[in-house]
Amino acid sequence: MEERMNEATRNRPEGDRIIDAAMVEIDLNQYITQLKSEEAWLNSQRNAITLFKTDAMRIVMIGLHAGGSLPEHKAEGIISVQVLKGHIRFIVGDDEKKLVEGHMLTLHEKIPHTVVAVEESVFLLTMALKK
């Protein structure tokens, strides 16, 4: 299997990192520290880092400041949301789940949902995509 790299960008000039290989080790604590040190985190309500990406699956670390949100949207695949730090509200229509550190949920594709941070939070979004 050929390794795929995420290239350096203006936001992440130190850059290149493996995002797809036969085996990818991911240091979540290192990425939480990086996420909270970047300009996007310091100057907006959120930041995100793609940790793994293939045609079939994506794993993204998302950080939200207290009160920050991901306005209503739909995912193109089945997702899981796992809270690493903090407390979020996950809202689907009239149903609301309160997720704290160590909690996760799953949601099928194309269901409108909103995420709101009750306090500063970091969570993993994993999305399974159909090829």
N, C-alpha and C positions, 0 to 999 in steps of 0.2 A: 504494500500500500504506500502510495506517495504521500508525504507530509504536505499539508497546506498551512501556509503562514498568513497571519493577519499583518499587513504592512504598516509601517510607521505612518502616522498622520499628524496634522497640526496639533490636535488635542493629545496625541500620545507619540511624541517624537522619539522616545526611547525605544519604541516600537515593535519590531518584528517579534511575534510569538506564535507558537504552534496552536492552531485551532482545530486541526483534524489530523489524526495519525492512527495507526493500529492501536496505540495506547497513549492516552494523554493524562498526565498527572496535573491536578489543579489544586493550588494552595489557596483555599478560600479566604483565610485570614490575610494573606498578602494582597489579594484582590480587593478586599474590603478597605484596607489601608490605602491602596492606590485610588480606588473609587472616591474616597473622601478627601484625597489630596489634589484632585484635578480641578481645573478651572471651571468645568461644567458644574461640579458639585458646589463650589464656592460662590458661583454667580447665578444659580438657578435653583429650582425646587427639586431637581433630580439629576441623576447620572446613571449610566449603564455601561457595562462592559460585556461583550460577547466572549464567552469562555470556550465554547465548542460549537462548531457549525459544519453540518453536512447537508446533503439534499434531503435527508430523512429526519434529522433532529437538530435542534438548537438549544443551547443552554446560555442564558443571559443573567448576569447579576445586575439587579436594579436597586438603587438607593433612592429613598425619598426623604426629604426633610419633613418634620412635623407639619401637618396640614397640606403637604404636597400630594398630588394625585396624578393618576393616569385616567383622563376623562374616558367616558364610555367608548368602547371599541370592541372589535371582534377579532379572534385569533383564527388563522387559517388552518390550524391543526388542534388536536387534543393537547391541553396544557396541564402542567402541574405547577403549583406555586408553593414554595417552601420558605417559611420565614426563618432567617438566620439571626437577625437582631431586630428588636423593636416590636411594633404592634400595628397591624394594618386592618382596614375594613375592606372586604371583598364583596361587592354588591352586584347582584343579578336580579334586575327587576325589583320586586318588593322583598326579596330574600337577601339578607346580609349576614355574612360570617365574619366573626372577629378572630383573626389569626395572630398568635403571638409566637415568640421564639420556640422552635421545635414543632410547630404545627404546619400542616400542609393541606392543600385541597387539589382536586382535579376538576377539569371542566372540558366538556366536549367542544368541538370546533364550531365557529360561527355563532356563538351565543354572546349577545352584548353584555359587557361587564365593565365595572369601574373599580379602581383601586384607590384608596385614600389612606394616607399614613396618619395614625392617631398620634404617634411619636416618631422621632427619627428611626427609620427602618431600612433594613437591607434584606432582600429576598432573592431566591433563585426562581427564574421562570424557565421551565423546560417545555419545549414544544415538539411534538411528534408530527412530522409532515408526510403526506402521501406523495409517493414518487410519481 
